[in-house]
Amino acid sequence: MAAKLRLLSASTGLVAALVAALIVVWQSGPSDSAAGGPAHVDVTDLPMTNVSTTIKWPVIETTDPSPFDPCRDIPLDVIQRIGLAFTPPEPEDSLRCKYDAGNYQVAVEAFVWRTYDETIPADALELDIDGHRAAQYWVMKPTDWNDRWWTTCMVAFETSYGVIQQSMFYSPIHSPDRPDCLQINLQRAHELAPYYKF
């Protein structure tokens, strides 16, 4: 008797599953309007908004992705002569090179994907360095709070391919004599500009 009940229960479950499958297929079948032509999706002709990408914009057309590499293009004897070779020049990401003067560091970096006008802040002081358009500005000003950690200033040069940034930075903890960031960075810019590729 138990075997007959199990067989009846299984066959009833199978019939119920077949009926449910037929209902699903019948409800999801093509409609009369769709059978007459291709499907049309209306949301594809709406403009995309709030789209972000990881690409740097604007892309500046250049034939050389490495028009200037400071670690490669500035001779070591020049770096030694102006006191930036306390440790050997250190290539960093992309076209960036870090120089060590002992109590401060200088980093020179070429950007091919950003223009000069997009780089400099509104409070930058524009000037001419050896016939080249340049700007000088603070990155981290020596205030009571951040002067405990880093003081950083920048000189940016306009180039035909983008911009060259020359940053000087030091830690007041490790540089108690507190070098004059703006003045020394400007001096280094005059000394290095003949070796920059514009």
C-alpha positions in Angstrom: 0.0 0.0 0.0 2.8 2.4 0.9 4.5 1.7 -2.5 1.3 2.5 -4.3 1.0 5.8 -2.4 4.6 6.7 -3.2 4.0 5.9 -6.9 0.9 8.0 -7.0 2.6 10.9 -5.2 5.5 10.8 -7.7 3.3 10.8 -10.7 1.1 13.6 -9.3 4.3 15.7 -8.8 5.5 14.9 -12.3 2.1 16.0 -13.8 2.2 19.2 -11.7 5.7 20.0 -12.9 4.7 19.5 -16.5 1.7 21.8 -16.2 3.9 24.5 -14.5 6.4 24.2 -17.3 3.7 24.6 -20.0 2.3 27.7 -18.3 5.8 29.3 -18.1 6.5 28.5 -21.8 3.0 29.8 -22.8 3.4 33.1 -20.8 7.0 33.8 -22.0 6.3 33.0 -25.7 6.6 35.8 -28.3 3.9 38.3 -28.4 1.9 39.2 -31.5 3.6 42.6 -31.8 7.1 41.1 -31.6 6.4 38.4 -34.1 5.9 40.9 -36.8 9.5 42.3 -36.8 12.7 42.8 -34.9 12.6 43.8 -31.3 13.0 47.5 -30.5 14.5 48.6 -27.2 13.6 52.2 -26.5 16.2 52.9 -23.7 19.2 52.6 -26.0 18.5 56.0 -27.7 18.8 57.9 -24.4 22.1 59.7 -23.8 24.4 58.3 -21.2 25.0 60.6 -18.2 27.4 60.5 -15.3 29.8 58.3 -17.3 33.3 58.1 -15.9 36.3 56.4 -17.2 39.8 55.9 -16.0 41.4 57.5 -19.1 43.2 60.8 -18.5 41.5 63.6 -20.3 42.2 65.4 -22.5 44.5 63.1 -24.4 47.2 65.2 -26.0 48.3 63.9 -29.4 51.9 63.0 -29.2 54.1 60.6 -31.3 56.5 59.9 -28.5 55.1 58.6 -25.2 58.4 59.4 -23.6 59.5 62.8 -24.9 61.5 63.6 -21.8 62.7 61.2 -19.1 64.6 63.1 -16.4 66.6 60.1 -15.1 67.7 59.3 -18.7 68.1 62.8 -20.2 69.7 64.9 -17.4 73.4 64.0 -17.2 74.6 62.6 -13.8 77.5 65.2 -13.7 74.9 68.0 -13.8 73.0 66.5 -10.9 76.2 66.1 -8.9 77.4 69.6 -9.7 74.2 71.2 -8.3 74.1 69.0 -5.2 71.2 66.7 -6.0 73.2 63.4 -6.0 73.4 62.7 -2.2 72.0 59.3 -3.3 71.8 58.2 -6.9 68.8 59.5 -9.0 65.9 57.2 -8.5 63.4 56.4 -11.4 59.8 56.2 -10.2 56.5 55.6 -11.9 56.1 56.8 -15.4 58.4 59.7 -16.4 59.3 60.7 -12.8 62.8 60.9 -11.3 63.7 61.7 -7.7 66.9 63.4 -6.7 68.3 63.6 -3.2 70.1 66.7 -1.8 70.4 65.3 1.7 68.1 67.7 3.6 65.5 67.9 0.8 64.5 66.1 -2.4 63.6 67.2 -5.9 61.3 65.2 -8.2 61.1 66.0 -11.9 58.2 64.6 -13.9 57.0 64.9 -17.5 53.3 64.7 -18.3 52.1 64.0 -21.8 48.4 63.7 -20.9 47.9 67.0 -19.1 48.4 70.6 -20.3 50.1 73.4 -18.5 46.9 75.4 -18.1 45.2 72.5 -16.5 48.1 71.9 -14.1 48.7 75.3 -12.4 46.4 76.4 -9.6 44.7 79.8 -9.6 47.2 81.2 -7.1 50.3 80.2 -9.1 52.9 82.9 -9.8 53.6 82.8 -13.5 57.1 83.7 -14.7 59.7 83.2 -17.4 62.5 80.8 -16.7 65.2 80.9 -19.3 62.7 81.9 -22.0 60.1 79.2 -21.1 56.7 79.8 -19.7 56.6 78.6 -16.1 54.7 78.9 -12.8 55.7 78.6 -9.2 53.3 77.6 -6.4 52.9 75.8 -3.1 51.7 72.3 -2.9 51.8 72.0 0.9 52.3 75.4 2.5 54.4 75.6 5.7 51.5 76.0 8.1 51.4 75.0 11.8 49.8 71.7 11.0 51.4 70.3 7.8 54.8 71.9 8.5 55.3 69.1 11.0 55.3 66.6 8.1 56.2 68.0 4.7 56.7 71.2 3.0 56.3 71.0 -0.8 56.5 73.6 -3.6 56.4 73.3 -7.4 57.7 74.8 -10.6 55.7 73.8 -13.7 57.0 74.4 -17.2 54.8 74.5 -20.4 56.0 72.1 -23.1 54.9 71.2 -26.6 53.8 67.8 -25.3 52.2 68.8 -22.0 54.0 69.9 -18.8 57.2 69.3 -16.8 56.7 69.5 -13.0 59.6 70.0 -10.7 58.7 69.6 -7.1 60.9 70.2 -4.0 59.9 68.7 -0.7 61.4 68.2 2.7 60.4 67.1 6.2 61.0 69.7 8.9 61.7 66.8 11.3 64.6 65.6 9.2 65.6 69.1 7.9 65.7 71.3 11.0 67.5 74.1 9.0 64.2 74.4 6.9 65.5 75.3 3.4 63.6 78.0 1.5 61.5 75.8 -0.7 60.4 78.5 -3.2 63.8 80.0 -3.6 65.8 76.8 -3.9 63.3 75.2 -6.2 63.5 78.2 -8.5 67.3 78.1 -8.4 67.2 74.4 -9.4 64.7 75.2 -12.2 67.2 77.7 -13.7 70.0 75.1 -13.4 68.0 72.2 -14.9 66.0 74.1 -17.6 68.9 73.8 -20.2 68.5 70.0 -19.9 64.7 69.8 -20.1 63.1 68.9 -23.4 60.3 71.4 -24.3 
